[in-house]
Amino acid sequence: MKKVVLLAFLFFAVLSWSQVSNEKLPVFKECESAPNEEQESCFYNTIQTFVYNNFKVSSNDSITKGTIYAVFEVDTIGNFKPLYIDAPSKELKSETEAVFSKLPKIQPATYSGRKVYAKFNLKIAIPLVEPTPYEAKSNNDNSQDKTNKELIDNSKELTEFEEVSNNYKDYENDQFKSDLNIAFTHMNYAVFESLLNQVGSNNHTATKPYSFSEVAKYYDFQAVYESLAKQKEGWWGRKLWNEHTVSIKGDNYWFIADPILDLRLGKDTESELSNTFVNTRGINIQGGLGKQITFSASVYESQGRFADYYNAYAVSIRPSGGNPAIIPGIGIAKEFKTDAFDFPMAEANIKFKPNEIFDLQLGYGRNFIGDGYRSLLQSDGVSPYPYFKINTQFWKIKYTNTYMWLKDVRPDVTIDGAYATKYMASHYLSYNVSKRINIGLFENVVWSNNNQRGFDMNFVNPIIFYRAVEFGSSSRAGNAVMGATAKYKWNNQINFYGQFLLDEFAIGDVKEGNKSWRNKFGYQLGAKYYDAFKVKNLMLQLEYNHVRPYVYSHSNPLTNYSHNNLSMGHQWGGNFRELVAIARYFKGRYFGEAKLTYGQKGFDFNDGTDNFNYGGNIFLSYNDDRPRDTGVVIAQGNKTNIMIGELQVGYLVNPSSNLKVFGNVLVRNFDPTAETPTTIQNNTTWFSIGLRSDLFNWYFDY
């Protein structure tokens, strides 16, 4: 190996880098003492010198003239990583990779004090010469000085509109570098979940959805996107397989838009209906304004018919006023033809992040608290609702305050066709005790609009103790619950997690050990195994949920733990136990999920002879028609065994819009002790195939 003649070397930053006041380039050790105004020149000059001194061309290389193009990044821990190299020969490409491997670890780039990925382009001309010193571009470009020295002549047309219209830039997946929320589905989050749960990470994984900026510290979205991209030159090919349908970028703003599709066709083999189907069309718009504001909005128009058990459940929770059903997780449905439903839905979120500590969100959607498949505290299995959320994160703490506006659509509380309004406020404090242990504390209160109470400011204080306020206003004025979460990282592959929910507690009854109805609590225990058995991207999960009778209900049914006739906690309500086993796997664009659920739940009989409230129906007052006050056990009443198995495999058509083609089979056995009009023994085998924009969790395991 020997050096050949050395020639010019051009080096410049592109794509994700712009030098503004709150952004800082990576810093070499040699540049640590340089003044701020010289940091840019020092960075470029140092790397040019390093390449000049370390790049060698073999005399045996048949190609000693040409240009090498390389794209590389400096990650959040300061390592250099080549992402793409285009060289005239294999030898020159190998030498470029060798030079990158020799670069030292440096201080990473930062944005507003947060460590971020920084991406650059490198252009090396062969043969090489000694590089010339880099000079930083002045921010005061005289060519841009448009200071008017004369009055505007209103006899002429201005050019401002044309200048703005023609000032578009190439869209470069700007959402990956933003604080935009990532659409929460369990399968979507599975691709980066193991990286967020590494031992030593100082993040908070229970509050969902996450933002791109939260995840980007551990997961390189752009690199993964490039690895999945198909080589398509035509517009239609790029839009179908790789890119957003519409993408616009200008100075301090960007927008993206994609169509929403959910087209499914299936068959419930035990049903007399000819088929099942979903026909959803919609649009998803996302964007950013400056560095501090991001937003998203989705509008869905859908029609569908489902397996018999799901149709029956949707009808059983129908609202007052004549509409035939509520589609779980979607909302109120109208009749479509004679045996199907029409169910529109909308979601939206706008976020303002003034600094690295706070973010403020105003939304219409759903939230989730927990590390499991289910959440006992706050779940996303309900219809969307308006909310205001404040996230506060510093040191080892994340504190989340959420204020929600909910509806009770039961006939009992509907007046003149208007549904009853109620409000919910929650606090969740997450604290990283050590590099392996996280604990969280949760409290929540629900109150109604009785006596023209409106949104009670007693519950707005973000550090108030809700239980004290509830009793200060009278116990019937609000329904307060408390909870706790925990997570332990055994290692980078195995995590344990849990939740505890306390709805009501009587120390005297606990001491007596009489299984009082007043001991209303639930708990969750779970474990996740990432890269299971050394199989990359295979995740195994086991979870147990246990919720006693009368949990989520209240003395006043209006203030129970629900929205639109669906539980805000676990989807099954109260009086059940459940075991869930899940396996998820992905490779490139292919993915698969297998899930098995087994549970026991106690239903009411309501047969004219036994009309007792056994604690499974959260829409009944816990003070009315209890069959007993002690000896209360899980699955009391009409004990029903429930088994649900589900298998799904699919292919990610477009990673930008999250469009997936999939096949699915669900097998369900519902076996009550006694059949009643609402609990009927049922066996279901439901096959489906479809094309879906996977933007939210749609649960069918009821």
N, C-alpha and C positions, 0 to 999 in steps of 0.2 A: 504494500500500500504506500502511495506517496501522493503528495499534493501536486496538482497540475496548476496551470496558470489560473489565477483568481480574478474573477470578474464581478460585476455589479450585482447588488443584492437589494431587492426592494421588499420592504416589510411594512405592512399597515394593518390596522384593526378595522374589521367590518362587521356586518350583521348585527350582533347584539351589543355593540359598544358605542356609547356616545359620552363624551367627557363633560358632564354637567356637575354642578356644585355638590351634589350628594352622591356622586359615583366616584370611585377610586380604582385605578388600575392595580393589578397585582404588583407586589413590591419585592424585588430582589434584595438580598442582604446588602449588596453594594449600594443600594439606593435608599436605605433606611434613614440616612442622615441628610439626604438631599431635601431642599426646600420643596414645598408643595407645587410651586409653579414649574419645578424641574423634574417632577416625578415621571411625567409622560416621556420626556426625552431620555431620561435615565433608563426606563424600562426598555424602550426600543433599542437604544444603543447597546445595552448589556446583552440582549438576546442576539443582536446582529453580530456582536463581537464573539459571543460564544459559538454561534454557528460557523463563523469564519475560522475560528481556531480549531474546531472539532470535525468539520465536514471534510471527508477525504474521498477522492475518486481513484479507483483502481486503474492502473495502466492497462489492465486486461479488459476494461469495459469498452465495448465496441462503440458506445455512444458517449462522447465527451463534450457534446454541445447540445444545448436545448434549455428548457425551462421546467422547473419543478414547482407544482402548485400544491400547497398543503393547507388544510383546515385543521386547527387544533384548539384545544381549550385548556384553561387553567381551572381546575375544579375547586370545590369549597374548602379543601384542605391543602391547596397549593401545589398539587401535582399537575404536570403537563401530560396531556393525552391527545395524540393525533387522532383525528376523526376521519380524515380523507386525505389521500396522497395520490397525485397524478404525476408520474415521472416518465421520462423518455425510455427508461429501461428498468428491469427488475433490480439490478444492482444499485442504481441511484435511489430507487424507492426503499430498498433495505437500508442504505446508508442514512437516508432521511429518518427512518424509524430509529436507527441506532443513535443518531444525534439527540432525538427527543428523549430517549431512555436515559441519556447522560445528564439532562438538565436537572438542576437541583430543585428541591422542594422550596417554595417561596411563600410569602404571605399572599393569601387569595385576594381577589377583588372584593370590594364591598359596595353595597348600595344602601344608603341611609344607615350605615353601621352594621348591616347584615351581610354575612358572607354569601357570595353568589358565584355562579359559573360565569366565566368570561371567555368569549370565543373570538378567534383572530384568524386572519389569512396570512400565509407566508408564501412569498414568491422568490424562488432562488434561480438565478441564471447560471448556467454552466457553459464554459468555465467561469470561475469566480475571481473577483478582485477584492481588494480591501474595501470594506464598506465606508461610505461617507457618513459623518455624524447626522443624526436625525434632528430636525428642528420642528418643534410643536407648532401647529397651525394657530395663528392668532384668532381670538374670538371676535376681534374687531376687523372684519373683512371690509375694506373700503368699497369693494364692488357691491356690497349690500347696503351701503349708506344711502338712504333715500331721503335725507333731511330736506324738506322743502324750504327753499329760500324765496319763493314767490307765492302769491295767493293762488288758490286753485281756480283754474279757468273753467267756469261752469258751462261754457259753450262746447266743451269736448266731453266725450264719454270716458269714464274711468276704466281701468283695466283690472281692478281688484278681483272681480268675479272670475275672470279668465285665469288670473294668477292662482287663485284658490283651487279652481277646477282642474288646473293642469299640474298642481303640486302634489300629485300622488307618489307614493313610494312603494317599493316592493314589500309585500307582507311577508314577515319572517317568523311566523308562529309566535307572535308577541304575547299570546295568552300564557305561554310557558314561563314567561318572565314576570307575570303579573300576579296580583292578589285575587284574581277571579276564582270563584268557587269551582271545584271539580264536581261534576255530576256524580252523586253518590249511588252506586250499586255495589253489592258485595263482590261481584265478579270483576268490575272495573278496578276496585281498590285492591284486589288480590295481586295485581301485577307489581305493586310497589310496597305492599303492607309489610313484608319481611324486612325490607330495608329500613322502614321507620321504627321497627321494633328491635333493632340491634342493641346489645348491651352497651351502655354508655351514652346513648342518645338522650338529649334533653328536650324532647318534644312531648306532646300531649295528644294521644291518639283516640281518646274517648269521644270528644266532641266532633261531630260530623255534620255537614261536609267539610273537607279540608280545602285549602286554597292551593293553587299551583306553587306559590312562593314557599309555603310550608313544606311541601313534598320535594321541591327542587333541590333542597339542601342535601337530599339523600339519593335522588333519582334524576337522571339526566333525560328529561322528556325529549329534547331535540335529538340526542343520539339514538334513542329508541325509535323515534319517528323515522329517522333516516335509515335505520336498519330494517324497518318494515316496508319502506317505500318501494313501490314497483317502478321499473324503468318505463315510464310512459311519456312520450313526447307530445301527443295530441291533447287538446283541451279537454275533450270528453274523457279520455283515459285518465288524465290527472285528476279531474274532478270526481270521477267515479271511484277510483282506487286510493287516492292519496290526500287530496286537498279539500278545503272547505269550498262549498259551492260559490259563495261570494266572500271576498276579502278586500277590504279597503283600508289603506293606511295613509295618513298625512302627518303634518306636524302636530304632535301631542294628542293624536287620537288614532284609534283603529276599530274596525267593525268586522265581524264575521257573521255569516248567516248560512244555515243549512235547512233543507226540508226535513221534517220528522215523518217517519213511516213506521207503522206497526201493522204488518199484513200477515195474518195467520189463518191457517186452515187446519181443522182437526176433526177428531171423531171421539165421542164418548161411547165406547162399545156397548155399554149397558143402557144407553138412552134410546128412546124412540125418535128423538130429533135426528134429522138427516145428517147434520154436521155441526161443528162449532167453528166460529170465525171471529176475527177482530179486523176491523178496517179503520185504521187511524191515519189521518193526514194532518200535518201541522207545520210549524216553522219554529226554529230555534235561533235567536239572535243574541250575540254576545259582543262585548266591546269594552274599551277603556278610554277614559278622558284624562289626559295627563298621567301622572304617576300615582295618583291617590284615589281615583274613582274607577270602579269597574261595575259592570252590570250584565245581566242576562235575563232573557224572557222567552218563554215557550208557550205556544198555544196549540191545543190538541182538539180535533173534532173526530169523534169515534163512534162506531157502531159495533156491536158484538153480541155473540151468543156463546155460552160457556157450557162446561159439563153440568149435569143436573144438580149435583150437590152445591156447586158454586152459584148457579142461578137461584136455587132455593134459599141459600144464605143471603144473597143480595136482596131478595124479596122480603125475607124475614126482618131486615133492618130498614125497610122502606120508611120514608119520611111521611109526615102528615101532608095533606093537601092533594092527594091523588096520584103523585108520581109513583111508579110501580116498584122502584128499587133504589138502593144505594150500592154502587160498585165499590167494594172495599179498596181503599187506597186511592180512589179516583174522585168519586162524588156522586151527587144525585143524578139518577138516570131517568130519561123519558122512555116511553114505549116506542119501539121501532118495529114496524110491521106488526105481527101478532105474537111472536115468540122470541124477540130480541130486544136489545136496549140501545139507546142513544145516550152517550155520556161525554159531554165536553169537559175539558179541564184546562187550566192555565196555571203557570208558575212564573215567578219573577223575583229578582233580587238585585238590589243596588247597594254597593259597599263603598264606604268612605274610610280610608286609612290615613289619618293625619300624620302618624308617626309609627315607630316600630312597636309601641306599647299597645295602642288602641286600634280596634277597627269597629266601625258602626255599620250595621246592616238593617235595611228595611226590606222586607220580603213578603212574598205570598208563596208558601211552600211548606216544607216539613223539615224537622230536625231530628237528630239521633244522638243519644248519649250512651256510650258503652263500647266495649271491645268485642262483643259477641255477635252472634247472628240475630238474637233477640235482644231487646232492651226492656227491663222492667221499669225503668225510670222515665224515659221519653223515647218513643218509637216513631218510625216513619211509615207505619202501616195505616195511617189515617188519611183523610182527604186533605188537600192543601188548605192552609189558613193564613191570615195576616199575622205578621210578627215583627218585632223590633229586637235586635240582638246587639249586645255589646260584648266584645271579647277584649280582655285585658291580659297581656302576657309580658312577664319580666322575670328575671332570675330563674327560679325553678318552678314558677307558678303560672297557671293560666286560670283566669276567672271568667266565667261565661254567665251573663244575665240575659234572659229571654222573656219578653212580654208578648203574650199571644191573645188573639181575639177569636173566640170559638162560638159554635152554634149548637143548640139543643133542638133537634127537629122532631121530637116526639109530639104526638097529638095533645098530651096532657099539658104542655106548656106553650102550644101555638095559639096565639090570640089574633083574630081577624086576619088569618093567613100569614102572619109574621112570626118567624121562628124566634125562639128566645136566645138572647145573647148572654154569654158568660166570658169570664176573663181568666187567664192563667199567667202566673209569673213564676220563674224558676231561677235559682242560683246553683251554679256548679263550680266548685273550687277543686282544681287538679293540682297536686303537688308531687314533684319528683323527690322522694325521700333520699334515694341513692341512685347509682347508675343502673340498678336492677329493679327497684321498687317504686311504684307510683300508687298513691292513694287519692281518692276523691270524696268530697262531701257534697251532698245534694239536698236541697229543700225546694218545695213547690207548694203553691197555694192556688186554689180555684175559688172564684167567687162569682156571684150572679149580679144581675142588674136590678134586683129587687129594691123597692122604695126609691126608684130613680137614683140608685147609688152610682151607676156608671163605672168608669175606670177608677177604682179606689186608690187614691194617692198614698194611703197607708202602706200599700204593698210595692210602691215604686222604688223606695230606697234600696240601692243595690247591695247594702250590707246589713239589712234588717233581718231579724229572726222571725220568720213567718208564723211560727207556732204561737209566739207571744202576741203578735198582732191579731191573729185569728181569735184567740181567747179574749183579747181586749175588745173585740167587736161583737163577741158572742160566738159560741162554737158553731152555731148554725149559719153564721155570716160567711164563713169560708171553710174550705176543706184543705187542710195542710197535710203534706206527707214529707217524710225525710228519707234519706238514703245514703249509701256509701258505696264506693267502688274500690277495687284494688287490682293491681297487675304485678306479676313477678316474672322477670326475664331469667329463666334458668340458664339459658345461653342464647346465642343468636338464632338457634333453631326452635327452641321450645319456650313458649310463654304460657303462664297460667293467669286466669282473670276471674273476677267475680263481682257480683252486685248484691246489695242488701237493701230492701225497701221496707220502711216502717210506716204503716198507715195509721195504726193505733196500737197502744201497748198498755197493759195493766200489770204492774209489778206484783200486786197481790194475787192475781190469777196465775201468774207465772210461778210464784212460790207454791201455790196449791197444786200445780201440775194437773189442772182439770181440763185442759184444752178448751179454754174459754173462747167464745166467738170474738171477744174483744181483742184477742192477740192476732191482729191483722198484719201479717208481714209476708214477704216473699224473698227468695234468694236465688242467685244464679251462680253456678260453678262451671268453669270451662277451661279448655286447654287447646293450644294451637301448635302444630308441628310443621315448621317450614322446611322446604327442601327435604321432605320426609324420606328416610332410608336412602339418603344421598341422591335422590332423584330431583334434579333442578326444576324449580317452579311447581313442585307438587306440595300442596298444603292439605293437612289433615286436621280436622277440628272435631272436638267432642264437647257437648254443652248440656247441662242439666238445669232446668228451670222449675221452681217450686213456689206456688202462690196459694196461700190459704184462702178459705171462703171469706167473702165479704170485702176482700181487698179491692180497691178502686171505687167502691160504692160509698155513699154518704147518707146521713140522716135525711138530707134534702136531695132527692135524685137529680135536681137541676145542677147541683155542684159536684156531681160525680166526676171521675177522671176520664172524660170522653169528649169527642167532637164528632158531630154528624153520625151519631149512633155507633161509633167505633172507639175502642179503648185507646187512650193516649199512651198507655203502657204496653204490656204484652197483648198481642192481638186476641188471645183466647180469653181475656177478662180475668175472672177469679176462679178459685176452687179447682185447681188442676196441678198436675205434675207432667213434665215433658222432658224427653231425652232426644237430642238431635246429634246426628253424626254426619259430617260433611267432608267431601274430598273435592278439591279444585286443582286443575292442572291447565297450564297453557304453554304453548311453544310457538313462537312467531305469531302468526295470525290465528292459529288454531286454539281452541279452548274446550274444556269439558268440566262438568260438575255433576257429582252424584250426592244425593241427600236422602237420609232416612230419618223419619220422625216417628217416635212412639210416645203416646201420652194417655193419661186418664183424666177425665173431667167429669165433674158432677153437675148435671142439669136438673131443673125443676120438673116435676111430673105434670102438674096442672091438668089433672085428669078428672076434676070434679070432686074427687075424694081426698086426694093429697094435693093441696094447693100451697104448700109451704115454700118459703124462700130459702133455698139451701146454700145461697152465697155465690152462685156462679153468674147470675145476672146482675151486672153492675148498675142497671137502670132502675133497680128497686131500692127502696129505703131499707137500710139494714135494721131499722127498728120495727119493721112490719113483718109479721108472719114467720118469724124464725121458729123452726121446729124444736130447738133446744138452745140453751145458753152455754152448756158445757158438753164435753165429749164431741166437739166439732172437729172433724177430720177432713183431709183432702179427698176429693171426689165423692163426698157425701151426696145423697140424693140419688138421682138416676145415673149411676156410675156407668161411664161410657169409655170403652177402649178405642183409641184412634191410632191408626198406623198409616203413614204416608211415605211412599218412596218416589223419588223423582230423579230422572237422568236427563241431562241436556248436553249436547255436543254442538259445536258451531264453528264458524269461520268469520273473522273480523274483515268485513268488506272494505271499510274506510276508517282508518284510525282517527281522522280529524272529526268526523261527525259521529263516530262510534256506531256505525251501521253494521249490524251483524245478521248473518243467515244462520238458522239454527233448526235443530230437530229436538223434540222433547217428548218424554213419556212420563205420565204421572199415574201411580197406582195408589188407591186409597181404600181403606176399610174402616167403616164407622159402625161400631157394635155396641148399642146401648143395652142396659139391663132390661128395660121395658120400652117398647115402642109407644110413642105419643105423637100427636099431630106435628110436633116440632122436632122430635128426635126419632128418626126412622133409620132402621138398619139399612146400610148402603154399601155396595162395592162398586168401585169406579176404576176403569182403565181408560185413560185419556191420552190420545196421541195428538201431537201438533207439529207442524212445520211452519216456518215463517221467516220474515225479514223485518228486523226491528232496530230502531234507533234506541240504544240502551241508555236511557237517561235517568231512570229512577227504579227503585225496587218495587216490583209488583208481586205481592205474595199470594200464592194459591194454596198454602198449607193451613187450611182451617178445618 
